[in-house]
Amino acid sequence: MTAEPITRTRLYAVDNLRIVLTALVVVHHCAVTYGNIPLWFYVEPAKDPSGAVLDILVVFNQAFFMGFFFLISGLFTPGSYERKGAGPFVRDRLVRLGLPLLAFLILLRPLVNFPTYPQANMPYWQYYFASWDPGPMWFVEVLIVFALAFAVWRHLRKPAAPRPAPLTFTAIALFVVALAVVTFLWRILVPSGSYVPVLGLPTPSYLPQYASMFAVGCVAQRRGWFESLPARAGWLGLVMAGVVTAVLLPLAGMTTGAASSAATALWESAFAVSMIIGLSVLFRERFNEQGPRGRFLAEHAFTVYIVHPIVLVALGFALSGLHAAAIVKFAAMLVLALPLCWALAYAVRSLPGAKRVL
């Protein structure tokens, strides 16, 4: 097989993964809207047991999906740097990430911030600055930092030649253990549930996972790990995600203090790595093609990530008169939100000059 089909296959599979992960972001925030974890612009805390189901969905999703986003970002970073060079690479990252961040803060955030304003008892301009928060664009903030750190690192050392090398089970196991240890130690300083104001980091306790996954993505591009993982690693990764959940989550629940925190860190690390490997291979083997619809969804995925809060907050108000179980309202919002998010993204990218950035 020639190099070109391999490259195209990899890109199609990764593009399709980005679509699914973006949809999971929408799923995640719909679940937060009606669950018992009120970390969103508009929330209706659950008044029935089905809210616990949504909370479980949020916990499992949180354990891996943002780390997966950072890994995919890292996968394309070295190639972008090599093609553009240091200066153009940095400018491109600041434009393609910085401008959407500013657009959200200045234009979109006021539109989604109103649900909590009536309780503020202050002029809106004062409330706007007092409640400064980039919302889901915290991901872009952190990604800018990672991209700049990569540019500095590459400036200080010569690029390493691509060295294809299979990813071994021993290396994966050591990475899981190391990530779990670092996460456990990090959470002594930054406990789970911490929040960083102004920067708006909702999950700073996961920063070791985010940074390590971005780094793994950068290395994976040079070592060819995405292409070289065996096909059996797909189902094996998904099975292992279930096994570590069955073993480690009960252990975390039955223990307290440091033991519970250590078991949780180990579960999150093992679950994230297992899911990422499983889904990466599954999409490479089964979902490595893309027709016009898939291309449309992929082209608008990043814009969906930016604009989806507007859709979800609007739907929250629209569905506020619906009296139903939390999981029913979640399902109703999700069915409406996914097509509306992509429709709004299409409208935004149709604006003059928008596609240069988005």
C-alpha positions in Angstrom: 0.0 0.0 0.0 1.3 3.4 -0.9 1.8 6.3 1.6 -1.0 8.4 0.3 -3.9 6.1 1.1 -2.5 5.5 4.6 -2.3 9.3 5.2 -5.9 9.8 3.9 -7.2 6.9 6.0 -5.6 8.3 9.1 -7.1 11.7 8.5 -10.5 10.4 7.8 -10.5 8.3 10.9 -9.3 11.2 13.1 -11.8 13.6 11.5 -14.6 11.2 12.3 -13.3 10.9 15.9 -13.4 14.6 16.2 -17.0 14.6 15.1 -17.9 12.1 17.8 -16.0 13.9 20.5 -17.6 17.2 19.6 -21.0 15.5 19.8 -19.9 14.1 23.3 -19.2 17.7 24.4 -22.8 18.6 23.6 -24.0 15.4 25.3 -21.9 16.2 28.3 -23.3 19.7 28.8 -26.9 18.5 28.2 -26.3 16.1 31.0 -24.9 18.8 33.3 -27.9 20.9 32.5 -30.3 18.4 34.1 -28.1 16.4 36.4 -26.7 17.3 39.9 -23.4 18.8 38.9 -24.4 22.5 38.3 -21.3 23.6 36.3 -23.0 25.3 33.4 -24.6 28.5 32.3 -28.2 27.2 32.6 -29.1 24.3 35.0 -32.2 22.7 36.2 -31.1 20.4 39.1 -32.6 17.0 38.9 -35.6 16.3 41.1 -35.8 12.6 40.5 -33.4 9.6 40.6 -32.8 9.7 36.8 -30.5 12.7 37.5 -28.0 10.2 39.0 -27.8 8.5 35.6 -26.8 11.8 34.0 -24.2 12.3 36.7 -22.7 8.9 35.9 -22.6 9.8 32.2 -20.7 13.0 33.1 -18.2 11.2 35.3 -17.4 8.5 32.6 -17.2 11.1 29.9 -15.0 13.4 31.8 -12.5 10.6 32.5 -11.4 10.5 28.9 -13.0 12.8 26.3 -11.1 16.0 26.9 -7.8 14.1 27.2 -8.6 12.6 23.8 -9.1 16.1 22.3 -5.7 17.1 23.6 -4.1 13.9 22.1 -5.6 14.6 18.7 -4.4 18.2 18.9 -0.9 17.0 19.7 -1.1 14.5 16.8 -1.2 17.3 14.3 1.1 19.8 16.1 4.6 18.6 14.9 3.6 18.5 11.3 2.1 21.9 11.4 5.2 23.3 13.0 7.5 21.7 10.4 5.4 23.0 7.5 5.1 26.6 8.8 8.2 27.2 10.8 8.3 28.8 14.3 7.0 32.3 13.6 4.2 31.4 11.3 3.2 28.4 13.5 2.8 30.6 16.6 0.9 33.3 14.6 -1.4 30.6 13.2 -2.1 29.2 16.6 -2.8 32.6 18.1 -5.2 33.5 15.2 -7.0 30.1 14.9 -7.3 29.7 18.7 -7.0 33.2 20.1 -9.6 34.9 17.9 -12.3 32.3 18.6 -11.5 32.7 22.3 -11.9 36.5 22.1 -15.1 36.1 20.0 -16.6 33.9 22.7 -15.6 36.2 25.5 -16.8 39.4 23.9 -19.7 38.4 21.7 -21.1 35.0 22.9 -20.5 35.0 26.6 -23.0 37.9 27.3 -25.6 35.8 25.5 -25.2 32.8 27.7 -24.5 34.6 31.0 -27.9 36.1 31.6 -29.5 33.1 33.4 -27.4 33.8 36.6 -27.5 37.7 36.3 -30.9 38.3 38.1 -29.3 37.1 41.3 -26.3 39.3 41.0 -27.8 42.6 42.1 -25.4 44.8 40.2 -25.1 46.5 36.8 -24.5 44.0 34.0 -21.2 45.5 33.0 -19.9 45.0 36.5 -21.4 41.5 36.7 -19.8 40.6 33.3 -16.3 41.3 34.6 -16.9 39.9 38.1 -18.1 36.6 36.6 -15.3 36.4 34.0 -15.1 32.9 32.7 -14.3 31.5 29.2 -16.8 28.6 29.6 -15.9 25.7 27.4 -13.3 27.8 25.7 -10.9 26.9 28.6 -9.9 24.1 26.3 -8.6 26.7 23.8 -6.8 28.6 26.5 -4.9 25.5 27.6 -4.3 24.4 24.0 -2.7 27.8 23.3 -0.3 27.3 26.2 0.6 23.7 25.0 1.2 24.9 21.5 3.5 27.7 22.6 5.3 25.3 24.9 5.8 23.0 22.0 7.2 25.8 19.9 9.7 26.8 22.6 10.7 23.2 23.0 11.2 22.7 19.3 13.2 26.0 19.1 15.6 24.7 21.7 16.3 21.4 20.1 16.6 20.0 16.6 13.7 18.0 15.2 14.0 14.2 15.7 13.7 12.2 12.5 10.6 10.0 12.3 11.3 6.7 13.9 8.4 4.3 13.5 8.2 2.0 16.5 5.3 -0.2 17.7 3.6 0.8 20.9 4.1 -2.1 23.4 1.9 -3.3 26.2 4.7 -2.6 28.7 5.0 1.0 27.6 1.2 1.5 27.8 1.1 -0.1 31.3 4.0 2.1 32.5 2.4 5.2 31.1 -0.9 4.4 32.9 0.9 3.9 36.3 3.0 7.0 35.9 -0.1 9.1 34.9 -2.0 7.7 37.9 0.9 8.5 40.3 1.3 12.1 39.0 -2.4 12.6 39.0 -2.7 11.4 42.7 0.2 13.7 43.8 -1.2 16.6 41.8 -4.6 16.3 43.5 -3.0 16.8 46.9 -2.4 20.3 45.7 -5.4 20.6 43.4 -8.2 18.3 44.7 -11.0 17.0 42.5 -13.8 19.6 42.2 -11.4 22.5 42.3 -12.1 25.5 40.0 -9.7 28.2 38.8 -11.6 31.5 38.5 -10.8 34.0 35.7 -9.0 31.3 33.7 -12.2 29.3 34.1 -10.6 25.9 34.4 -13.5 23.6 35.5 -11.3 20.5 35.9 -7.8 21.6 36.8 -7.4 18.3 38.7 -7.2 16.7 35.2 -4.3 18.8 33.9 -1.7 16.0 34.2 -3.9 13.9 31.8 -4.3 16.8 29.4 -0.6 17.7 29.3 0.5 14.0 29.0 -2.1 13.2 26.2 -1.0 16.3 24.2 2.7 15.1 24.5 1.7 11.5 23.6 0.0 12.9 20.5 3.1 14.7 19.5 5.3 11.6 19.9 2.7 9.3 18.3 2.9 11.4 15.1 6.7 10.8 14.9 6.5 7.1 15.9 3.5 6.2 13.8 1.6 4.7 16.7 -1.8 5.5 15.3 -1.1 3.4 12.2 0.9 0.6 13.8 -1.5 -0.4 16.7 -2.8 -3.9 15.8 -6.4 -4.3 15.0 -7.1 -6.5 18.0 -6.1 -3.5 20.2 -9.5 -1.9 19.4 -11.7 -4.5 21.1 -9.1 -5.2 23.7 -9.0 -1.5 24.7 -12.7 -1.3 25.1 -12.8 -4.6 27.1 -10.1 -3.3 29.4 -12.1 -0.1 29.9 -14.9 -2.2 31.3 -12.6 -4.4 33.4 -10.8 -1.5 35.1 -14.1 0.1 35.8 -15.5 -3.1 37.4 -12.4 -3.5 39.5 -11.3 0.0 40.5 -14.4 2.0 40.8 -15.9 -0.2 43.6 -12.5 -0.1 45.3 -12.6 3.7 45.2 -16.1 3.7 46.6 -15.2 1.3 49.4 -12.2 3.2 50.6 -11.6 6.7 51.9 -9.0 9.4 52.0 -5.7 8.7 50.1 -6.7 5.1 49.2 -9.8 6.3 47.5 -8.0 9.1 45.7 -5.3 6.7 44.5 -7.9 4.2 43.2 -9.8 6.9 41.4 -6.6 8.3 39.8 -5.7 4.8 38.6 -9.2 4.1 37.3 -9.3 7.4 35.4 -5.8 6.9 33.9 -6.5 3.2 32.9 -10.0 4.0 31.6 -8.8 7.0 29.6 -5.9 5.1 27.9 -8.1 2.1 27.2 -10.9 4.1 25.7 -8.5 6.2 23.6 -6.7 3.1 22.2 -10.0 1.2 21.7 -11.8 4.1 19.8 -8.7 5.1 17.8 -8.2 1.6 16.4 -12.0 1.0 16.0 -12.3 4.2 13.9 -9.1 3.4 11.9 -10.4 0.0 11.0 -14.2 0.6 10.6 -14.8 4.4 10.1 -11.9 5.5 7.9 -14.0 6.9 5.1 -15.8 10.1 4.7 -18.6 11.2 2.3 -20.1 14.6 1.8 -22.1 14.5 5.1 -19.1 13.4 7.1 -17.0 16.1 5.5 -19.6 18.7 6.4 -19.7 17.5 10.1 -15.9 17.5 10.4 -15.5 20.9 8.8 -17.9 22.5 11.3 -16.9 20.5 14.4 -14.7 23.2 15.9 -17.3 25.9 15.4 -19.9 23.6 17.0 -17.6 23.5 20.0 -17.5 27.3 20.2 -21.2 28.0 19.6 -23.0 25.1 21.4 -23.5 27.0 24.7 -25.8 29.4 22.9 -27.9 26.6 21.6 -28.1 24.7 24.9 -29.0 27.8 27.0 -31.7 28.8 24.5 -33.1 25.2 24.5 -32.9 25.2 28.3 -35.3 28.2 28.5 -37.5 26.8 25.7 -37.9 23.5 27.6 -38.2 25.1 31.0 -42.0 24.6 30.9 -41.7 20.9 30.2 -42.5 18.9 33.4 -40.7 15.6 32.9 -38.0 13.4 34.4 -34.4 14.8 34.2 -33.4 12.1 31.7 -36.4 12.8 29.5 -35.6 16.5 29.3 -31.9 15.6 28.6 -33.0 13.4 25.7 -35.3 16.1 24.4 -32.6 18.7 24.5 -30.0 16.5 22.9 -32.2 15.5 20.0 -32.8 19.2 19.2 -29.3 20.4 20.1 -27.2 18.3 17.8 -28.7 19.4 14.5 -29.2 23.0 15.7 -25.5 23.2 16.8 -24.3 22.2 13.3 -26.8 24.5 11.7 -25.6 27.4 13.7 -22.0 26.5 13.0 -22.8 26.5 9.3 -24.3 29.9 9.5 -21.3 31.3 11.4 -18.8 29.8 9.0 -20.7 31.3 6.1 -19.9 34.8 7.4 -17.3 36.6 5.3 -13.8 35.7 6.4 -14.9 33.2 9.0 -13.5 30.1 7.3 -10.0 31.6 7.4 -10.1 31.2 11.2 -12.7 28.4 11.6 
